[in-house]
Amino acid sequence: MIIAIANNKGGVAKTTTTANLASKLSESHTVLMVDLDPQGNLADFFGLRANVFRSSNPDGPCISKLITGKATLKQSIIPADRSEDDIPRPNLFLIPASQELEYTAEELLVQDFASRRSNRRSVSIDDILTHYLTPATQAFDYILIDCPPKLDTLKLTVYRFAQYVIVPVKTDHISVTGAVQHTKDLAELHTAGDVTAQLAFIVPTMHDRRQILAQQMLDGLLQTYGPSRVTEPIPQSVKVKESPAANGRSLFEYAPKSAPALAFLDLVNKVKAL
């Protein structure tokens, strides 16, 4: 199953959602995370930054190398297993990102435009993830794509490769308004037959039950999408911030009985039921 975690707005916990969903799913399934955000925070989340491409590690993997044909799929995947630190994750893997991805997206767009003008056969930018990542679908039960705030030129390639989209939404007015527009655009692309992906779930994040506005926003999400599409809200909690800082641990590894971990478990169970 291929799932994109996406929202046009930043700061709504896309990476946190991707990481915790992947961590729990990997307890019983093989999971590949694909980072499409040039900030590369999935590697930071799991304490894997030292393995990623950068000036001091030019041979390190990055999604940009894969989608430009400079590295194979096998060369691009790193294990998230850290048994040596007493954090075993035998079923969890990552294709990391780096700032190089910012330049790669522009390079691919130029190449795509040039090939169209010259009628040369090449992989369209809109199908580039399908081209390079389809072999991974044979090896992994789940592929989770952590998307940047703005997909821009990569929008169609993500939504053509993914089957489902999970949209984390902070329960404030601006975030909810943006999410509604985002999911509307996705539905229009799907209806037109331009993409395969369709909305799976809305995940309310950083939710403060004590705030009247936050509760109103949650009620609005439930009215717009229905209770089957809206997962248990992830409560605002210091545990969410503490877990990656605790030597690169997910909530399920750091505080499995905490309120946010139990809320994320609702998302995990819903994904398994898709």
N, C-alpha and C positions, 0 to 999 in steps of 0.2 A: 504494500500500500504506500502510495506517495502523497505526502501532505505538505503543503506550504503553510508556514506561519507568517501571516502578512497583515500589514496595516499601513496606510499611507502616512500615518503620523508616527513620529518617534516618541520614545519615552513611555511606551504603553506595555512594556514587558514582553516583547516578542522573543528575545533571546532567553529570558528567564523561563518563559513558557516552553520554548523548544527544548531547553536543557532538562527541565524537570520531567517533561513528558517522555523524552528519550531515555532518561535515566530509569524511570519506572518500567517502561516498556521493555527495556533491555534485560530486566530480571527474568523474563520468560521468552523473549524474542530477540532476533538479531536486528540491530538498528544502526543505520548510517545517517549521521547528521551532515548536512551540506550547508556551509556558511556562505551566504551571498552578500554579506555586509562587509565592506572594506575595513571596518573597524576590527573585524576578526575576534569579536568578544566571546564566541563559543570556546575558543581555545583558552582564553583567560578564565572563563567560568570553570573549566575542568582542570586547570593547572597545566596546560599543554603548550603554552606560548613558546617555550624554548625550542619546540620542534618545528615551528612554522617558518616559512620563507621570510627573510629580512636581509639587510645588508651583511650582517655578521653570520648569516646562515643561508647563503645563496642556493644551496641544494635542498633547502626545506620545501615542503609541499605548499601549494596554494591553488585554489580553484581556478585562478587565472591561467596557470600553466596547463591545466587540463583542457579548458575550453578553447585554448589557442593551439592545441595539439603539441605542446612542448613537453608534456608528461603523460604517461599512461594513467589509466584509472588506478591500477595497483600502486603506482608510485605516488598517487595523490592522497591516498587514504592512510591515516594514522590511527592506531588503537588508542582508545581512551582508558584502557586498563592501566591501573596504577597499583598493582598488587604489592609492589615493593614499598609503597606507602600505606599499606593496609587498606587500600581502596580498590578492591577487585571489580573490574567491569569487563568480563571476557567477551560480552556480546555487543559492546558499544564502540562505534568507530566514527571518525570525523574526517571530512574533507574541509580543511581550514581555509580561511580567507586572509588576505593582507591588503595593505593600501594599494598594492599593485593592481588590484581589481578595478580601481577607479579608472586607470589608464586603459585597461584591457577592454572595458565596455565601450569606450570611445573608439578604440582601435577596431573592434569587431564591427561597429556601426559603419565606419569608413570602408572597411573591406567588403561588407555586405552591399553597400551602395555601389562600390566600384564593380563588383561581380555582376550586379543586376544590369548596370549600364553596358557592360561588355558581353553580357550573356554567357559568362563563364560559369561552369557548374561548380558550386561550392556549398557548404553547409550554411543554410540561412540562419541568421542570428535568432530568428524566431523558433528554430528547431534545434538549437545548439545543445541544450541540456538533454533533450531526448536522444540526440546523436551520441553524446559522450557518456551519459549516465544510464542508459537503458540496460547495459550488461549488469549493472549493480542490482537491478530488480531480481535477478536470478539468485543473488547471494544474500540478500537482506529481506527480512519480513517487512520492515518499515524503513522508508527514506523520509526524513524530515528536513525541510528546507527553511532555514532561518533567513528571512528576506530583509533587506534594508528598508528604511522609511520610504524611500522613493525607488520604485522598481524601474521606472522610465523605460530605457531601451530593452530591459530584460523582462518586462511584464509578460509579453506573449510567450516567451520561451519557458518561463516558470509555469504559467497557467496551461500551457499545452502539455507539459510533462507531468504536472501534478494531477491527481484525481480529486483531491479535496483541499479546501482552504480553511484554516482555523484563524479567526480574527480576535486577537487580544484587544480589549477596549478598556481604558481607564474610565471609571464612572464619573466623568465630568462632562459638561455640556459640549465643549469643543471636540473632545475625543469621540463622543457618541455621534455627534453630527458628522464628523469625518468618516466614521465607520459605516454609517448608513449610506453615504455617497460611495464609499469604496465597494461595499457589497452590491450596490445597485449597478455599478460599472461591471463588476464581475458577472452578475446575472445577465446583463445585456450581451456581454461577450460570449457567454455560454449558450444563450438562446440563439444567437446568430451563428453558432457553430464554429466560432473562431478559436475556442479553447475547450479543453476537456474538463478542467477543474470546476467544481461547484462548491458552494458554501457548505461546510460541515457544522461548525460550531462558533458561537460567539463566547469569548471568555472574559467576563468582567474582572478587571485587575485593580489592585491597589484600592480596594473598596473599604470605605469607612462607614460602617453601619450607623454610626452616631450622627452622621451628617445627613440632614434632610435632603439636600440636593443630590447627594450620591444615591440615596434610596430612590429618589424620583427618576434619576437616570437609569437605574437598574429596572425599575418598573417600566420605563419606556422601552428598554431593550426587550423585555419580556413581551410587551404588547406588540412590538414590531416583528420579532422573530419567532415568538412562541416559546414555551418552556422546554420543548424538546431540543431546541437549537441553542439555548443559553445555558451554559454550565454553571455549577456552583461558583459564586463570586470568590475570587482570591482575596482574602482580607489583607489590609495593610498591616505589615508586621516586620519587625526588625529581623526576624528569622530569615526572611527572603534575602535580605542584604548580607546577613552574616554567613550564609551557607557557602557561597563561592569564595568568600574571604577566609573560610576555615580550611585552607589548603586545597581549595578546588573541589568542593563537595556539593552535590545537589541537596535539595531539601530532604529527599528521602534517605540520603546518607547522613545528613547532619541532624535533622529534627523530624523524624518520620511521623511523630504523633502530634506535631504542631498543627494549628488551625489551617495555615496555608497549604501544608502537605496534604492534609485530608481533603481540602478543596480541590487541589490538583488531581487527587485520586479520582474524583468524579469525572474529570476530563479524560483521564487514562481509561476508565471503564467505558465511557462513551465511545472513545476511539476504537477500543477493542470490539465494540458491538457493531461498528460500521460494516 
